[in-house]
Amino acid sequence: MARIAFVCPPFAAHLASFRALGEELARRGHEPCFLLNAGASGSTGSIPIHHVPERRGDPAVGRVLASAEKPGGLIATLRTIADSAALTDQLCAGGREQLRQLGADIVVGDQMEPAGYLLARSLDLPFVGLACAVPIDPAPGVPLPFLDWPYEPESEGKLRRTGKIAKTMSRKQNKVIAGWAERFGIGGLDSLEACLGPVQMAQMVPALDLPRPDPLPFVPIGPLRRPEEVAGVPLSFELPTDRPMVFASMGTLLGGDIRIWRSLAQACRLAGAALVLTHGGRLGPAEVASLDVHHAADFLPYRAAMRHAALVITHGGSNTVLDALACGVPLLVRPVGFDQPGNLARIRHHALGEELASLRRPRAIADQIRRLLADASYTSRCAEVADALERAGGARRGAELIEAAL
């Protein structure tokens, strides 16, 4: 039995993936727990959350999360990086004492939160890194995750320039990393990439990723999902029988934008498809009633719904993309930020779907829907990725890697 500390950003999608991994570890007799920023919460089930102390001047987690949900181009990206640096600083300041009190035997840290690696190194604990989102590990020809550029191995000069730009954008975060590395007596760490650690795993699999040279820097384990999320559970609505079903989710980022749903509803009607959507509780009853769609809900069990879908429309969040492909369903993607453009680049590379046409052009979206539904090659390629995701092992494989690191 081992006490396993999870250190990850306080975002719902990351917490969900770690929860699935933690519940598998608990079934094996281990004691997982979360070490999170002050005030962070989320759906972690029976896995306890421990918080580091809040300090004067620290950003409130609620404000950080609300800010991250507002798309805004470069300014929003810089704001999110600055907030992330402050959260890392808070975790490093209070995390060592918390890990000592918890008697942690190992730290499992999210790639996007360098505090996990810094804290593990400072206490001489084993560390396993996890890429919940698109892996940030550099590779020849692979653009940064927040870019939707294609795989271009001959464009290393361009990629190096964007790497320098990214380093400039991450200056605050890099300063925090270097400062705590020096205080912890580690040295030589001054970037997020330097805190990945030698043992890594990722939800990404080669069948979906852009090409990387062997050996891979991480073990591809596929989606981290709880058994009940994978199982076929009953749906709360009647499935369409006369039209193909399109399932749409824009996450919390765009779930409340009624203009998006009106455009997609019109496009699906023009394409002769039935639209089922989840808006994350961001729409009121009157707005939902005005849409004229087959079904709209605050939340739905994604895989249970996607198994009946012929197409998924999404903002391109990693968990939604992985769930759609695990069900063998092609995608139309409208990325907003974070790693969503990187997911779109991979979907394009493997011809698993397309970028969603302008929301101002419902007829163009309807043409896309008809084209993807009529082309069986999309479904065939998605089925191949579904098989690769299934074989990767998910939470079971992740737990095995953590046990090996122990």
Residue pairs with C-beta under 8 A, 6 or more apart in sequence:
1 29
1 30
1 31
2 30
2 31
2 105
2 106
2 403
2 406
3 30
3 31
3 33
3 102
3 103
3 104
3 105
3 106
4 22
4 25
4 30
4 31
4 32
4 33
4 104
4 105
4 106
4 107
4 108
4 402
5 32
5 33
5 34
5 35
5 99
5 102
5 104
5 106
5 107
5 108
6 18
6 21
6 22
6 32
6 33
6 34
6 35
6 47
6 108
6 109
7 34
7 35
7 36
7 91
7 95
7 107
7 108
7 109
7 110
7 113
7 115
7 116
7 119
8 14
8 15
8 18
8 34
8 36
8 109
8 110
8 112
8 113
8 116
8 130
8 132
9 84
9 87
9 110
9 112
9 113
10 36
10 37
10 40
10 41
10 42
10 61
10 64
10 65
10 87
11 65
11 68
12 42
12 43
12 252
13 132
13 133
13 317
13 318
13 319
14 110
14 112
14 132
14 133
15 34
15 42
15 43
15 44
16 42
16 43
16 224
16 319
17 130
17 132
17 203
17 223
17 224
17 319
18 34
18 44
18 108
18 110
18 130
18 132
18 224
19 43
19 44
19 45
19 47
19 226
20 224
20 225
20 226
20 229
20 394
20 395
21 32
21 108
21 130
21 224
21 395
21 398
21 399
21 402
22 32
22 33
22 34
22 44
22 45
22 47
23 45
23 46
23 47
23 226
23 395
24 395
24 396
24 398
24 399
25 32
25 399
25 402
26 32
26 46
26 47
28 399
28 403
32 47
33 47
33 48
33 49
33 50
33 102
34 44
34 47
34 48
34 49
34 50
35 50
35 51
35 52
35 91
35 95
35 98
35 99
35 102
36 49
36 50
36 51
36 52
37 51
37 52
37 61
37 87
37 90
37 91
38 51
38 52
38 53
38 54
38 58
38 61
38 90
38 94
39 51
39 54
39 60
39 61
39 62
40 49
40 51
40 61
41 49
42 49
50 98
50 102
52 90
52 91
52 93
52 94
52 95
52 98
53 93
53 94
54 90
55 90
55 93
55 94
58 86
58 90
59 83
59 86
59 87
61 87
64 83
64 86
64 87
67 76
67 79
67 80
67 83
68 80
68 83
69 252
69 253
70 76
71 253
71 254
71 336
71 337
72 79
76 337
77 146
77 169
77 337
78 169
80 337
81 169
81 170
81 172
81 173
82 172
82 173
84 112
84 113
84 173
85 172
85 173
85 175
85 176
86 176
87 113
87 115
88 113
88 114
88 115
88 173
88 176
88 177
88 180
89 176
89 180
91 113
91 115
91 119
92 115
92 118
92 119
92 176
92 180
92 184
95 115
95 119
96 119
96 122
96 123
99 107
99 119
99 123
99 125
100 123
104 123
104 125
105 125
105 126
105 406
106 120
106 125
106 126
106 127
106 128
106 402
106 405
106 406
107 116
107 117
107 119
107 120
107 125
107 126
107 127
107 128
108 116
108 127
108 128
108 129
108 130
108 402
109 115
109 116
109 117
109 120
109 127
109 128
109 129
109 130
109 197
110 116
110 129
110 130
110 131
110 132
111 129
111 130
111 131
111 132
111 133
111 135
111 136
111 192
111 196
111 200
112 132
112 133
112 136
112 192
114 173
114 177
114 189
114 192
114 195
115 180
116 127
116 129
116 195
117 127
117 129
117 195
117 196
117 197
118 177
118 180
118 181
118 184
118 186
118 189
118 195
119 125
120 126
120 127
120 197
121 127
121 184
121 186
122 184
122 185
122 186
126 199
126 405
126 406
127 197
127 199
127 405
128 197
128 199
128 200
128 201
128 401
128 402
128 405
129 196
129 197
129 199
129 200
129 201
129 218
130 200
130 201
130 202
130 398
131 137
131 200
131 201
131 202
131 203
131 204
131 218
132 203
132 224
132 318
132 319
133 145
133 203
133 318
133 338
133 339
134 145
134 204
134 318
134 339
134 342
134 343
134 346
135 145
135 200
135 202
135 204
135 209
135 217
135 218
136 144
136 145
136 192
136 193
136 196
137 193
137 196
137 200
137 212
137 217
137 218
138 163
138 193
139 210
139 211
139 212
139 213
140 153
140 156
140 213
141 151
141 152
141 153
141 154
141 155
141 156
141 159
141 210
141 211
142 151
142 159
142 210
142 211
142 212
143 149
143 150
143 151
143 152
143 159
143 162
143 210
143 342
143 345
144 162
144 163
144 166
144 342
145 338
145 339
145 341
145 342
146 337
146 338
146 339
146 341
146 342
147 162
147 341
147 342
147 345
148 335
148 341
148 342
148 344
148 345
148 348
148 355
149 345
150 345
150 348
150 349
151 210
151 211
151 345
151 349
152 158
152 159
153 211
167 174
167 191
170 191
170 192
173 192
174 190
174 191
174 192
177 189
177 190
177 191
177 192
177 194
177 195
178 189
178 190
181 187
181 188
181 189
181 190
188 194
189 195
196 217
199 401
199 405
200 217
200 218
200 219
201 218
201 219
201 220
201 221
201 397
201 398
201 401
202 218
202 219
202 220
202 221
203 220
203 221
203 222
203 223
203 224
203 318
203 322
204 218
204 220
205 220
205 222
205 385
205 388
205 389
205 392
206 212
206 216
206 220
206 388
207 350
207 384
207 385
207 388
207 389
208 322
208 325
208 346
208 350
208 352
208 385
208 388
208 389
209 220
209 346
210 345
210 346
210 349
219 397
219 401
220 392
221 392
221 393
221 394
221 395
221 397
221 398
221 401
222 322
222 326
222 388
222 389
222 390
222 391
222 392
222 393
222 394
222 397
223 319
223 322
223 323
223 326
223 389
223 394
224 394
224 395
224 398
225 303
225 323
225 394
225 395
226 395
229 301
229 302
229 303
230 303
232 303
232 304
232 307
233 301
233 304
234 304
235 300
235 301
235 304
235 305
235 308
236 297
236 300
237 276
237 294
237 295
237 297
239 245
239 308
240 274
240 294
243 272
243 273
243 274
244 272
244 273
244 274
244 310
244 311
244 373
245 273
245 274
245 275
245 276
245 294
245 308
245 309
245 310
246 264
246 268
246 271
246 273
246 274
246 275
246 276
246 309
246 310
246 311
246 312
246 313
246 369
247 276
247 277
247 305
247 306
247 308
247 309
247 311
247 312
247 313
247 324
247 329
248 261
248 264
248 275
248 276
248 277
248 278
248 312
248 313
248 314
249 255
249 277
249 278
249 280
249 302
249 312
249 313
249 314
249 315
249 320
250 257
250 260
250 279
250 314
250 315
250 334
251 280
251 314
251 315
251 317
251 320
252 280
252 282
253 315
253 336
253 337
254 260
254 315
254 334
254 336
255 278
255 279
255 280
255 281
255 282
255 283
256 279
256 280
256 282
256 283
258 283
258 287
258 290
259 359
260 359
261 277
261 279
261 283
261 287
261 291
261 293
261 296
262 290
262 291
263 359
263 360
263 362
263 365
264 275
264 277
264 313
264 359
264 362
264 365
265 275
265 291
265 292
265 293
266 362
266 366
267 362
267 363
267 365
267 366
267 369
268 274
268 275
268 293
268 366
268 369
269 292
270 362
270 363
270 366
271 365
271 366
271 367
271 369
271 370
271 373
272 370
273 310
273 311
273 369
273 373
274 293
274 294
275 293
275 294
276 293
276 294
276 295
276 296
276 300
276 305
276 309
277 291
277 293
277 295
277 296
277 297
278 296
278 297
278 298
278 299
278 300
279 288
279 296
279 297
279 298
280 298
280 299
281 298
281 299
283 296
288 296
302 320
302 323
303 323
303 326
303 327
306 312
306 323
306 324
306 327
306 329
307 327
309 324
309 327
309 329
310 329
310 373
311 329
311 330
311 331
311 332
311 369
311 372
311 373
312 320
312 324
312 329
312 330
312 331
312 332
313 331
313 332
313 333
313 334
313 356
314 320
314 321
314 324
314 331
314 332
314 333
314 334
315 333
315 334
315 335
315 336
315 340
316 331
316 333
316 334
316 335
316 336
316 340
316 341
316 343
316 344
316 347
317 338
317 340
317 343
318 339
318 343
321 331
321 333
321 343
321 347
322 389
324 330
324 331
324 382
325 331
325 352
325 382
325 385
325 386
325 389
326 386
326 389
326 390
327 386
328 379
328 382
328 383
328 385
328 386
329 379
329 382
330 352
330 353
330 372
330 378
330 379
330 382
331 347
331 352
331 353
331 354
332 353
332 354
332 355
332 356
332 365
332 368
332 369
332 372
333 340
333 343
333 344
333 347
333 353
333 354
333 355
333 356
334 355
334 356
334 359
335 341
335 343
335 344
335 355
344 355
346 352
347 353
347 354
348 354
348 355
350 381
350 385
351 377
351 378
351 381
352 378
352 381
352 382
352 385
353 372
353 378
354 368
354 372
356 365
356 368
357 364
357 365
357 367
357 368
358 364
359 365
372 378
393 400
